[in-house]
Amino acid sequence: MHLPIKAGIENATRILKTTPLDAVPPEIYELETLMQEEAPNSHDVADLLSRNPDILGEFLSLANRVLNRPEDDLILHAMAAVNIMGLDEIHHLFLSTYLQKHLPVNLTDRKLIEHDLRTGIAAAELSYWVAGISRTQAYLYAFMQNIGALVMLRYDPETYGERFLNPQMNQPVSAHQDEITHYQTAHTFVGSIIAHRWHLGETLSKTLLFHHQPDLIELESYQPSVAKMVALIHIANYLVFQHFSDHFMVRELEQLFENACDYLELPDNAISAAEAALEKWGDSGHLPEAAH
């Protein structure tokens, strides 16, 4: 069944009215304000990062994982992060840190976010071979792929996870279509609306909308940057499933992986590098099982 985008967005909007997600924290907008100044003050940015010591610790930990820093050269202070990273990178990782810490409300949420943390790490490593996509952009976009699913889990807690979300881990096309058929929308539409409402940019909003799209050539004709990012997500999801899932992998997931590798023309060492990053960092962001 083909669902028009307008209908999917309208139905997703109705779901969000009954199942809202917390707004972006004011610190994110403060960071954006600092970034838009003609000459951003690095000390002001560092002060903003340091305002919440708990968030700062998580931010520095995430920065070291996403940037794949060596053990003897870790970023340990806010000012060091400002000096080493660009403001866009800080913005991506600061938002990711906040969402990782505040979005999950139960064990199902936390398992999903742990999966997305891992896909973000793999996508960040792969981005080295993809022109025009930074490590932190790749991380944020892959990490946020299922933010709409967190809403759907709240909207239909009895059915959504087992019947519609879990099958998409290894049947990302057909199971996603099952979700669309049942709800007349999907987490992809919900996530796209959230990214738009949080002013996170058109590219992220469209990536979330199309991240289950199997035809990358068709997507490229729509927007090349979105096609690249969707391809990175396809590869990262495959690698995370391969390394961390104990379920049988079906051909559908393998096909998406192979097509994405061909589309991006990745060398073999790109996949090896992403696998090594998952080995190194894939468990370091492990979330405790206790809910808030």
C-alpha positions, -999 to 999 in steps of 0.1 A, spaced: 0 0 0 13 35 -9 4 62 16 7 98 4 32 118 24 5 144 32 -18 118 47 10 103 68 21 136 81 -15 146 90 -21 113 109 13 116 126 4 151 137 -28 138 153 -8 112 172 16 138 185 -13 159 198 -23 130 220 12 118 228 35 148 229 73 145 234 92 169 256 105 200 239 141 207 232 158 221 263 164 258 264 202 252 265 200 240 229 184 273 218 210 292 239 237 273 221 222 282 187 220 318 197 257 318 206 266 300 174 247 327 153 268 355 167 292 371 143 321 360 165 310 333 189 327 335 223 344 301 230 343 308 268 305 314 267 301 281 249 323 263 274 303 278 303 270 266 287 284 231 284 296 232 320 263 245 335 251 209 343 280 188 354 261 156 348 253 165 313 288 177 307 302 143 318 279 125 294 287 150 266 325 145 269 320 107 270 299 108 239 324 132 221 352 108 228 332 78 214 319 96 183 353 111 174 370 78 182 396 95 204 426 74 215 427 64 251 457 86 258 442 117 241 406 119 255 387 152 257 383 158 294 371 194 298 345 217 282 371 242 270 391 215 254 360 203 235 354 239 223 390 242 211 390 208 193 355 207 178 335 231 157 303 246 170 282 225 147 298 194 161 292 206 197 256 213 189 250 178 174 266 161 204 250 183 231 216 176 217 223 139 214 235 138 250 204 155 263 181 132 244 200 101 254 196 111 291 160 124 292 140 106 265 138 70 278 112 63 304 113 25 306 134 -5 296 120 -8 261 129 29 255 164 23 268 171 -7 247 160 12 216 182 42 224 211 18 231 206 4 196 206 39 181 237 49 201 255 21 184 242 29 149 253 64 155 289 53 164 290 31 132 276 58 110 301 84 124 330 61 116 317 54 80 312 92 74 350 95 68 344 80 33 313 101 25 319 136 12 298 163 28 288 145 60 306 151 93 311 126 120 288 143 144 261 149 118 262 112 109 260 103 146 231 126 154 210 116 123 215 79 129 209 83 167 176 101 161 162 76 135 138 61 160 127 92 180 93 88 164 92 52 175 95 65 211 63 84 206 46 54 190 56 32 220 37 57 242 8 60 218 2 22 215 22 5 243 4 -28 241 10 -35 204 36 -13 188 68 -27 201 64 -64 196 42 -63 165 56 -34 145 89 -20 159 109 -51 167 104 -68 133 118 -37 116 153 -44 130 158 -72 104 129 -65 81 133 -27 77 112 -24 45 83 -49 48 78 -44 85 78 -7 81 51 -11 54 31 -31 79 33 -2 104 21 22 77 -8 0 68 -19 -5 104 -16 31 116 -19 50 83 13 67 94 46 55 110 74 65 133 92 80 102 65 106 98 64 113 135 102 117 137 102 140 107 76 163 124 96 164 157 128 174 139 109 201 121 93 214 153 126 214 171 142 235 142 168 209 136 170 214 98 153 202 67 180 175 59 175 158 93 137 160 90 138 144 55 163 118 66 140 107 94 111 106 70 129 84 44 153 63 65 134 31 56 134 39 18 152 11 -1 156 29 -34 186 52 -29 188 63 -65 152 76 -64 160 93 -31 191 109 -46 170 125 -73 150 140 -45 179 152 -23 215 137 -26 225 146 10 194 127 23 202 97 1 238 96 15 226 98 51 199 71 46 225 48 31 248 53 61 219 45 84 211 13 64 248 1 67 250 11 104 218 -7 113 230 -39 96 264 -38 114 247 -32 148 223 -61 142 251 -84 131 273 -76 161 248 -73 189 216 -92 180 210 -129 187 182 -131 162 184 -146 127 193 -121 100 169 -122 70 179 -114 34 160 -81 34 184 -65 58 214 -79 40 201 -65 7 197 -31 21 232 -32 34 247 -44 1 228 -18 -19 239 10 5 276 -1 3 274 -1 -35 256 33 -36 283 50 -14 311 30 -31 326 22 3 360 4 4 363 -28 25 383 -9 51 354 14 57 333 -15 70 362 -28 90 367 6 106 331 8 116 332 -28 130 363 -18 150 346 13 164 316 -9 175 340 -33 192 357 -4 210 328 18 219 297 -3 213 292 -12 250 308 19 266 275 39 263 255 11 279 224 24 296 214 10 330 182 -10 330 166 10 357 140 35 344 137 71 356 
